[in-house]
């Protein structure tokens, strides 16, 4: 018996030595050197050499119950840290399961690195029935990511990691995929330690001097300037605030830009661009400043923003400068750096603040008129939230018809949402990622019953991670908006009235605590109690109808 144990120990030692420094380790060392401390994914037969070095590198692995949840968890983590989310999938179905999250990161301009093994070198397109065999995994992901690379060596894989971080630091942040053939992944890595070290961040790109001067001249002569801040402006909150105060200009944000200006600030009109009353403020400006946004239809709920004055657009990407709205002056550069240059060059002292009382009243009236029952419930939810809470939403009516407008946050990335891709199943895993990244802040997920069922398995992830996380499930009986769409088209409702579990009991079965609220007037107290108690708690409430 002792002899058998010695043989087994020797075998383990040989295995450990064989895999002591693989391509998998080289890639994870490089990612860790940039400050990433958490990865999301599911261990599988082919990706074990990505997992082997994690503990040694001090990297926390969050095992979700589906790779889509890994992608959205990584997104929530990334928004709190400013670093890219990292997802490890296995080959074939594991990678395919993450595709919705990759598509979301592309549409919402979120930094994401997806690592996956691939078929060994020389086995491409053989179609011989190996485990998880996929015709062309890199092409599959490349169709929806910023780029996807199948590398041929550890050195190429490490170089791809560095290229990813360069993209996130200097360009429009979008998802990338690195596929490492299984034989490369498990082979010794001939990559020196220096090559695995984070490269220094380049200086922020400043704008063209002539374009800066043109913009300054327009702003100096403006009588009713307005600022629209998108997701590309969230790292320039201080500079945007300074510009707004210097100009006395109202600030509207997209949902991805929410909180770039503290929404309690006297110049904030919030993330209300879906409302005609808010769009009118921007369209009436004699000079409209658009920061880091493509002004897409999904954010506006209108075909385009019809600006009647001059337009200044600032963006990292040249392709964005005239997209959906022609710029009078387009400036390519880092938003914070360029806005700081504008503020420094503007003459004179701060101008009087714009009087926004009438605009605020019109926005509030339109918000309530759109969905009074949703707004009333959202107001109860918001009243119960701590000021510093991170709120994760989903593509649910309670969020996009009410909460996004009613909720006011003081800093960016405090509402996690996907306005463009509008996927179901985002809110819960995004909340998990945010809580892992920011344990000092309360995190509350607010979502509908349909959205929660898309990712209900991730309740187990939250419990396993021992998180303090409150989930508010607003139950409207299924897919209420689609039901209304069917009725509007003269279709008898089909496939939209869904059977519901006992949500409180289901949460309890996962090891969380479930609470059912029968009277919406008690919802605020239930949320406060859940946050105060800690742990994973689900508060279920039926949606009162208009």
C-alpha positions as CSV (number, residue, x, y, z in Angstrom):
1,X,0.0,0.0,0.0
2,X,2.8,2.4,0.9
3,X,4.5,1.6,-2.3
4,X,1.4,2.5,-4.2
5,X,1.2,5.8,-2.5
6,X,4.8,6.6,-3.3
7,X,4.2,5.8,-6.9
8,X,1.1,8.0,-7.0
9,X,3.1,10.9,-5.3
10,X,5.9,10.5,-7.8
11,X,3.4,10.6,-10.6
12,X,1.8,13.8,-9.2
13,X,5.3,15.4,-8.8
14,X,6.1,14.5,-12.5
15,X,2.8,16.0,-13.6
16,X,3.3,19.2,-11.6
17,X,6.8,19.5,-13.0
18,X,5.6,18.9,-16.6
19,X,3.0,21.7,-16.3
20,X,5.0,24.0,-14.1
21,X,5.3,26.7,-16.8
22,X,2.8,26.3,-19.6
23,X,1.3,28.7,-22.1
24,X,-1.7,28.8,-19.8
25,X,0.5,30.1,-17.0
26,X,2.2,32.6,-19.2
27,X,-1.1,34.1,-20.3
28,X,-2.5,34.3,-16.7
29,X,0.7,35.8,-15.4
30,X,0.5,38.5,-18.0
31,X,-3.1,39.2,-17.2
32,X,-2.3,39.3,-13.5
33,X,0.5,41.8,-14.0
34,X,-2.1,44.3,-15.3
35,X,-3.9,44.1,-12.0
36,X,-6.7,41.6,-12.7
37,X,-7.4,39.6,-9.6
38,X,-10.6,37.7,-10.5
39,X,-11.7,35.5,-13.4
40,X,-15.0,34.0,-14.2
41,X,-15.7,30.7,-15.9
42,X,-16.3,27.0,-15.5
43,X,-13.4,24.4,-15.4
44,X,-13.6,21.8,-18.1
45,X,-11.6,19.0,-19.6
46,X,-9.6,21.1,-21.9
47,X,-9.1,24.3,-20.0
48,X,-7.4,23.0,-16.8
49,X,-4.0,24.6,-17.6
50,X,-5.7,28.0,-17.4
51,X,-6.9,27.1,-13.9
52,X,-3.7,25.5,-12.5
53,X,-1.8,28.8,-11.9
54,X,-4.7,30.8,-10.4
55,X,-4.1,30.1,-6.7
56,X,-0.4,30.6,-7.1
57,X,-1.0,34.0,-8.8
58,X,-3.5,35.1,-6.2
59,X,-6.4,35.2,-8.7
60,X,-9.9,34.4,-7.4
61,X,-11.9,32.1,-9.6
62,X,-15.6,32.6,-9.6
63,X,-17.4,29.5,-11.0
64,X,-20.7,30.5,-12.4
65,X,-23.4,27.9,-13.4
66,X,-23.4,28.9,-17.0
67,X,-20.8,30.6,-19.2
68,X,-23.3,33.3,-20.1
69,X,-23.3,34.2,-16.4
70,X,-19.5,34.2,-16.4
71,X,-19.5,36.8,-19.2
72,X,-22.0,39.0,-17.4
73,X,-20.3,38.5,-14.1
74,X,-17.0,39.6,-15.6
75,X,-18.8,42.7,-17.1
76,X,-20.1,43.7,-13.6
77,X,-16.7,43.2,-12.2
78,X,-15.0,45.2,-14.9
79,X,-17.4,48.2,-14.5
80,X,-16.3,48.5,-10.8
81,X,-12.6,48.1,-11.3
82,X,-11.9,49.8,-14.6
83,X,-10.0,46.6,-15.7
84,X,-11.2,44.1,-18.3
85,X,-13.3,41.2,-17.2
86,X,-11.7,37.9,-17.9
87,X,-13.7,34.8,-18.8
88,X,-12.3,31.3,-19.1
89,X,-14.3,28.8,-21.1
90,X,-13.7,25.3,-22.3
91,X,-13.7,24.5,-25.9
92,X,-16.9,24.1,-28.1
93,X,-20.1,24.5,-26.1
94,X,-18.5,26.4,-23.2
95,X,-17.3,29.0,-25.6
96,X,-20.6,29.1,-27.4
97,X,-22.5,29.6,-24.2
98,X,-20.5,32.8,-23.6
99,X,-21.5,34.3,-27.0
100,X,-24.4,36.4,-25.7
101,X,-22.1,38.0,-23.2
102,X,-19.5,38.7,-25.9
103,X,-22.1,40.2,-28.1
104,X,-23.3,42.4,-25.2
105,X,-19.7,43.6,-24.5
106,X,-19.3,44.6,-28.2
107,X,-22.5,46.5,-28.4
108,X,-22.1,48.3,-25.0
109,X,-18.3,48.9,-25.5
110,X,-17.2,46.9,-22.5
111,X,-13.7,45.5,-22.0
112,X,-13.7,41.7,-21.9
113,X,-11.0,39.0,-22.5
114,X,-12.3,35.5,-23.3
115,X,-9.8,32.7,-23.1
116,X,-10.5,29.3,-24.6
117,X,-8.6,26.2,-25.6
118,X,-9.0,25.0,-29.2
119,X,-8.3,21.9,-31.3
120,X,-4.5,21.1,-31.5
121,X,-2.4,22.5,-34.2
122,X,-2.9,20.6,-37.4
123,X,-6.3,19.3,-36.4
124,X,-8.3,22.3,-37.8
125,X,-11.3,21.3,-39.9
126,X,-10.6,17.6,-39.6
127,X,-14.2,16.8,-38.5
128,X,-13.2,13.5,-36.8
129,X,-15.4,13.6,-33.8
130,X,-13.1,14.7,-31.0
131,X,-14.5,16.1,-27.8
132,X,-16.0,19.6,-28.2
133,X,-14.9,19.7,-31.8
134,X,-15.9,23.0,-33.4
135,X,-15.6,23.8,-37.1
136,X,-13.9,27.2,-36.6
137,X,-14.2,28.6,-33.1
138,X,-12.1,31.7,-33.7
139,X,-14.2,32.7,-36.8
140,X,-17.3,32.1,-34.8
141,X,-16.3,34.6,-32.0
142,X,-14.6,36.9,-34.4
143,X,-18.0,37.6,-36.1
144,X,-19.2,39.4,-33.0
145,X,-16.1,40.4,-31.0
146,X,-13.6,43.2,-31.7
147,X,-11.1,40.5,-32.6
148,X,-10.5,36.8,-32.2
149,X,-7.1,35.2,-32.5
150,X,-6.1,31.6,-32.7
151,X,-2.4,31.6,-31.7
152,X,0.3,29.2,-32.5
153,X,2.6,29.7,-29.6
154,X,2.8,30.9,-26.0
155,X,4.6,34.0,-27.2
156,X,1.8,34.8,-29.6
157,X,-0.8,34.3,-26.8
158,X,1.1,36.6,-24.4
159,X,1.4,39.2,-27.2
160,X,-2.4,39.0,-27.8
161,X,-2.9,39.8,-24.1
162,X,-0.8,42.9,-24.4
163,X,-2.6,43.9,-27.5
164,X,-5.9,43.5,-25.7
165,X,-4.8,45.9,-22.9
166,X,-3.6,48.4,-25.5
167,X,-7.0,48.4,-27.1
168,X,-8.8,48.9,-23.7
169,X,-6.4,51.8,-22.8
170,X,-6.4,53.6,-26.1
171,X,-9.3,52.6,-28.2
172,X,-13.0,51.8,-28.0
173,X,-13.1,49.0,-25.3
174,X,-14.7,45.9,-26.8
175,X,-14.4,42.1,-26.3
176,X,-11.5,40.1,-27.5
177,X,-11.0,36.3,-27.7
178,X,-7.8,34.4,-27.5
179,X,-8.0,30.7,-28.6
180,X,-5.0,28.6,-27.6
181,X,-4.7,25.2,-29.3
182,X,-4.7,22.5,-26.6
183,X,-1.2,21.2,-27.5
184,X,0.1,24.8,-27.2
185,X,-1.8,25.5,-24.0
186,X,-0.3,22.5,-22.2
187,X,3.2,22.8,-23.6
188,X,6.1,24.5,-21.9
189,X,6.1,28.3,-22.5
190,X,9.3,29.7,-23.9
191,X,8.4,33.3,-22.8
192,X,10.8,35.2,-20.7
193,X,9.5,36.8,-17.5
194,X,10.0,40.3,-18.8
195,X,7.6,39.6,-21.6
196,X,4.9,38.7,-19.1
197,X,5.0,42.0,-17.4
198,X,2.4,44.7,-17.9
199,X,3.4,47.4,-20.3
200,X,3.3,51.0,-19.2
201,X,0.1,52.9,-20.0
202,X,0.5,55.4,-22.8
203,X,-0.1,59.0,-22.2
204,X,-3.8,59.9,-22.9
205,X,-4.3,61.0,-26.5
206,X,-4.8,64.8,-26.7
207,X,-7.0,66.4,-29.3
208,X,-5.8,68.2,-32.5
209,X,-4.9,71.7,-31.5
210,X,-6.8,73.3,-34.4
211,X,-10.0,71.3,-33.6
212,X,-9.7,72.2,-29.9
213,X,-9.5,75.9,-30.9
214,X,-12.6,75.6,-33.1
215,X,-14.5,74.0,-30.3
216,X,-13.4,76.6,-27.8
217,X,-14.6,79.4,-30.1
218,X,-18.0,77.7,-30.5
219,X,-18.4,77.3,-26.8
220,X,-17.2,80.8,-25.9
221,X,-20.0,82.2,-28.1
222,X,-22.7,79.7,-27.1
223,X,-25.8,81.0,-25.3
224,X,-27.5,77.7,-24.6
225,X,-24.9,74.9,-24.7
226,X,-25.8,71.4,-23.7
227,X,-23.7,68.3,-22.9
228,X,-24.5,64.7,-23.7
229,X,-22.2,62.2,-22.0
230,X,-22.1,58.6,-23.2
231,X,-20.3,55.5,-21.9
232,X,-17.0,56.8,-23.3
233,X,-17.1,59.7,-20.8
234,X,-17.4,57.8,-17.6
235,X,-13.7,58.0,-16.8
236,X,-13.9,61.8,-17.3
237,X,-16.4,62.6,-14.6
238,X,-14.3,65.3,-13.0
239,X,-13.5,67.0,-16.3
240,X,-17.1,66.8,-17.5
241,X,-18.3,68.4,-14.3
242,X,-15.8,71.2,-14.7
243,X,-16.9,71.8,-18.3
244,X,-20.6,71.9,-17.3
245,X,-20.0,74.3,-14.5
246,X,-17.8,76.6,-16.6
247,X,-20.5,76.7,-19.3
248,X,-23.5,76.6,-16.9
249,X,-24.7,73.8,-19.3
250,X,-27.3,71.1,-18.6
251,X,-25.9,67.6,-18.8
252,X,-27.8,64.6,-20.2
253,X,-26.3,61.1,-20.3
254,X,-27.0,57.9,-22.1
255,X,-27.7,55.0,-19.8
256,X,-24.2,53.8,-20.3
257,X,-23.0,57.2,-19.3
258,X,-25.2,57.5,-16.3
259,X,-23.6,59.2,-13.3
260,X,-20.8,60.8,-15.3
261,X,-22.2,64.0,-13.7
262,X,-23.5,63.4,-10.2
263,X,-27.3,63.1,-10.9
264,X,-27.9,65.2,-7.8
265,X,-26.0,68.1,-9.3
266,X,-28.1,71.2,-10.2
267,X,-27.0,70.8,-13.9
268,X,-27.9,67.2,-14.2
269,X,-31.0,66.1,-16.3
270,X,-30.2,62.4,-15.7
271,X,-30.1,59.5,-18.1
272,X,-33.4,60.4,-19.7
273,X,-32.7,60.5,-23.5
274,X,-35.5,58.1,-24.2
275,X,-37.9,60.8,-23.3
276,X,-38.9,63.5,-25.8
277,X,-38.8,66.2,-23.1
278,X,-35.1,65.4,-22.5
279,X,-34.2,65.1,-26.2
280,X,-35.7,68.5,-26.8
281,X,-33.2,70.1,-24.4
282,X,-30.4,68.6,-26.4
283,X,-31.9,69.4,-29.8
284,X,-32.6,73.0,-28.8
285,X,-29.0,73.7,-27.9
286,X,-27.1,76.3,-30.0
287,X,-24.0,74.2,-29.3
288,X,-24.3,70.5,-28.4
289,X,-21.3,68.7,-27.0
290,X,-21.4,64.9,-27.4
291,X,-18.8,63.0,-25.4
292,X,-18.1,59.3,-26.1
293,X,-21.4,58.2,-27.6
294,X,-22.6,57.0,-30.9
295,X,-26.1,58.4,-30.1
296,X,-27.7,55.1,-31.1
297,X,-31.4,54.5,-31.6
298,X,-31.5,52.0,-28.7
299,X,-30.4,54.7,-26.2
300,X,-32.6,57.4,-27.7
301,X,-35.8,55.4,-28.4
302,X,-35.9,57.6,-31.5
303,X,-34.3,57.3,-34.9
304,X,-31.8,60.0,-34.2
305,X,-31.1,63.2,-32.3
306,X,-32.1,66.1,-34.4
307,X,-29.7,68.8,-33.3
308,X,-30.6,72.3,-34.5
309,X,-27.4,74.0,-33.5
310,X,-23.7,73.3,-33.9
311,X,-22.3,70.0,-32.7
312,X,-19.0,69.2,-31.1
313,X,-18.1,65.5,-30.8
314,X,-15.3,64.0,-28.8
315,X,-14.4,60.3,-29.0
316,X,-11.6,57.9,-29.0
317,X,-12.7,56.4,-32.2
318,X,-12.7,58.4,-35.5
319,X,-15.5,56.2,-36.7
320,X,-17.8,57.7,-34.0
321,X,-17.3,61.3,-34.8
322,X,-20.1,61.6,-37.4
323,X,-22.1,58.5,-36.6
324,X,-25.9,59.2,-36.3
325,X,-25.2,62.9,-36.0
326,X,-22.9,65.0,-38.2
327,X,-20.3,66.9,-36.2
328,X,-19.4,70.6,-36.8
329,X,-16.2,69.9,-35.0
330,X,-15.0,66.4,-34.4
331,X,-12.1,65.7,-32.0
332,X,-10.4,62.3,-31.7
333,X,-8.8,61.7,-28.3
334,X,-9.1,60.7,-24.7
335,X,-12.3,62.3,-23.4
336,X,-10.8,63.4,-20.0
337,X,-7.7,64.9,-21.7
338,X,-9.6,66.7,-24.4
339,X,-12.3,68.1,-22.1
340,X,-9.6,69.3,-19.7
341,X,-8.0,71.2,-22.7
342,X,-11.3,72.8,-23.5
343,X,-11.8,73.9,-19.9
344,X,-8.3,75.4,-19.7
345,X,-8.8,77.3,-23.0
346,X,-12.2,78.7,-22.3
347,X,-12.1,82.4,-21.4
348,X,-13.7,84.0,-18.4
349,X,-15.3,82.7,-15.2
350,X,-18.1,80.2,-14.8
351,X,-21.4,81.3,-16.4
352,X,-24.7,81.3,-14.5
353,X,-26.3,77.9,-14.3
354,X,-29.1,77.1,-16.7
355,X,-32.6,77.1,-15.1
356,X,-33.7,73.4,-15.5
357,X,-36.8,73.5,-13.4
358,X,-39.2,73.4,-16.4
359,X,-37.2,70.7,-18.1
360,X,-37.1,68.6,-14.9
361,X,-40.9,68.9,-14.5
362,X,-41.5,67.9,-18.1
363,X,-39.2,64.9,-17.9
364,X,-40.9,63.8,-14.6
365,X,-44.3,64.2,-16.1
366,X,-43.4,62.2,-19.2
367,X,-41.8,59.5,-17.1
368,X,-44.9,59.0,-15.0
369,X,-47.3,59.1,-18.0
370,X,-45.4,56.4,-19.8
371,X,-45.8,53.7,-17.1
372,X,-47.4,55.0,-13.9
373,X,-47.5,51.6,-12.1
374,X,-43.9,50.8,-12.9
375,X,-42.8,54.3,-11.9
376,X,-44.7,54.1,-8.6
377,X,-43.0,50.7,-7.8
378,X,-39.6,52.0,-8.9
379,X,-39.9,54.9,-6.6
380,X,-40.5,52.6,-3.7
381,X,-37.4,50.6,-4.6
382,X,-35.3,53.7,-5.0
383,X,-36.4,55.1,-1.7
384,X,-35.1,51.9,0.0
385,X,-31.7,52.0,-1.5
386,X,-28.6,53.3,0.2
387,X,-27.0,56.3,-1.6
388,X,-23.9,54.3,-2.6
389,X,-25.8,51.2,-3.8
390,X,-24.9,49.6,-7.1
391,X,-28.0,48.6,-8.9
392,X,-27.9,45.9,-11.6
393,X,-30.9,45.9,-14.0
394,X,-32.1,43.7,-16.7
395,X,-34.1,44.1,-19.9
396,X,-37.2,44.3,-17.8
397,X,-40.0,46.9,-17.9
398,X,-39.5,47.9,-14.3
399,X,-36.0,48.9,-15.3
400,X,-36.2,50.5,-18.7
401,X,-39.6,52.2,-18.2
402,X,-39.0,53.4,-14.7
403,X,-36.0,52.6,-12.6
404,X,-33.5,54.0,-15.1
405,X,-35.2,57.3,-15.0
406,X,-36.2,57.5,-11.3
407,X,-32.9,56.3,-10.0
408,X,-30.2,59.0,-9.4
409,X,-26.6,57.9,-8.9
410,X,-23.6,60.0,-7.9
411,X,-20.9,58.1,-9.8
412,X,-20.6,56.1,-13.1
413,X,-21.3,52.4,-13.3
414,X,-23.7,52.5,-10.4
415,X,-26.5,51.2,-12.7
416,X,-25.4,48.1,-14.6
417,X,-27.5,47.7,-17.7
418,X,-27.4,46.8,-21.4
419,X,-29.5,49.3,-23.3
420,X,-28.3,48.4,-26.7
421,X,-28.1,44.6,-26.6
422,X,-31.0,44.4,-24.2
423,X,-30.4,40.9,-23.2
424,X,-32.4,38.9,-20.6
425,X,-30.4,37.2,-17.9
426,X,-27.8,40.0,-17.4
427,X,-28.8,41.5,-14.1
428,X,-28.2,38.8,-11.6
429,X,-24.7,37.7,-12.8
430,X,-23.7,41.3,-13.3
431,X,-24.7,42.0,-9.7
432,X,-22.5,39.1,-8.6
433,X,-19.5,40.4,-10.4
434,X,-20.0,43.9,-9.1
435,X,-20.3,42.7,-5.5
436,X,-17.1,40.6,-5.8
437,X,-15.3,43.7,-7.1
438,X,-16.8,46.2,-4.7
439,X,-17.6,44.4,-1.4
440,X,-17.7,47.7,0.4
441,X,-20.8,48.9,-1.5
442,X,-24.4,47.5,-1.3
443,X,-25.5,45.7,-4.5
444,X,-29.1,45.2,-5.5
445,X,-30.4,43.5,-8.6
446,X,-33.8,44.6,-9.9
447,X,-35.3,42.5,-12.6
448,X,-38.5,41.0,-13.9
449,X,-39.5,37.4,-13.5
450,X,-38.7,36.5,-17.1
451,X,-35.2,37.9,-16.8
452,X,-34.6,36.2,-13.5
453,X,-35.5,32.8,-14.9
454,X,-32.9,33.3,-17.6
455,X,-30.2,33.2,-14.9
456,X,-31.8,31.8,-11.8
457,X,-29.0,29.2,-11.7
458,X,-26.6,32.0,-10.7
459,X,-28.4,32.2,-7.3
460,X,-26.2,29.3,-6.5
461,X,-23.1,31.2,-7.5
462,X,-24.0,34.1,-5.2
463,X,-24.6,31.7,-2.3
464,X,-21.4,29.8,-2.9
465,X,-19.4,33.1,-3.1
466,X,-20.9,34.1,0.3
467,X,-22.1,37.4,-1.0
468,X,-24.3,40.0,0.5
469,X,-26.7,40.5,-2.4
470,X,-30.3,41.6,-2.6
471,X,-32.4,40.6,-5.6
472,X,-35.8,42.3,-6.2
473,X,-37.9,40.2,-8.5
474,X,-40.8,42.2,-10.0
475,X,-43.3,39.7,-11.3
476,X,-45.6,40.7,-14.1
477,X,-46.6,37.2,-14.9
478,X,-44.3,36.6,-17.9
479,X,-43.4,38.6,-20.9
480,X,-45.8,41.5,-20.4
481,X,-44.4,43.8,-23.0
482,X,-44.4,41.1,-25.7
483,X,-48.0,40.3,-24.7
484,X,-48.9,44.0,-25.3
485,X,-47.0,43.9,-28.6
486,X,-49.1,40.9,-29.7
487,X,-52.3,42.6,-28.7
488,X,-51.3,45.8,-30.6
489,X,-50.8,43.7,-33.7
490,X,-54.1,41.9,-33.3
491,X,-52.5,38.7,-32.2
492,X,-54.2,36.7,-29.5
493,X,-51.6,36.4,-26.7
494,X,-49.5,33.3,-27.1
495,X,-46.4,32.1,-25.3
496,X,-46.3,35.1,-23.0
497,X,-48.3,34.2,-19.9
498,X,-45.8,32.1,-18.0
499,X,-46.2,29.7,-15.1
500,X,-44.3,30.9,-12.1
501,X,-42.5,29.1,-9.3
502,X,-42.8,30.0,-5.7
503,X,-40.0,32.4,-5.9
504,X,-39.4,32.8,-2.2
505,X,-39.3,29.0,-1.7
506,X,-37.0,28.6,-4.8
507,X,-34.5,31.1,-3.4
508,X,-34.6,29.3,0.0
509,X,-33.9,26.0,-1.8
510,X,-30.7,27.5,-3.2
511,X,-29.5,28.4,0.3
512,X,-30.6,32.0,0.0
513,X,-33.5,33.7,1.9
514,X,-36.7,34.3,0.0
515,X,-39.4,36.8,1.0
516,X,-42.7,37.4,-0.7
517,X,-44.2,40.9,-0.5
518,X,-48.0,40.8,-1.0
519,X,-48.6,44.5,-0.6
520,X,-46.4,46.8,-2.7
521,X,-46.5,49.4,0.0
522,X,-44.4,47.0,2.1
523,X,-41.7,46.6,-0.6
524,X,-39.4,49.4,0.7
525,X,-39.2,47.9,4.2
526,X,-38.6,44.4,2.8
527,X,-35.7,45.7,0.7
528,X,-34.2,47.7,3.6
529,X,-34.5,44.6,5.8
530,X,-32.8,42.4,3.2
531,X,-29.9,44.8,2.7
532,X,-29.4,45.1,6.5
533,X,-29.6,41.4,7.1
534,X,-26.9,40.5,4.5
535,X,-26.5,37.2,2.7
536,X,-28.2,36.4,-0.5
537,X,-31.9,37.5,-0.3
538,X,-34.6,37.5,-2.8
539,X,-37.6,39.8,-2.5
540,X,-40.5,38.9,-4.7
541,X,-43.3,41.2,-5.5
542,X,-46.2,41.0,-7.9
543,X,-46.5,44.0,-10.3
544,X,-49.6,46.1,-9.7
545,X,-51.1,46.9,-13.1
546,X,-52.2,50.3,-14.4
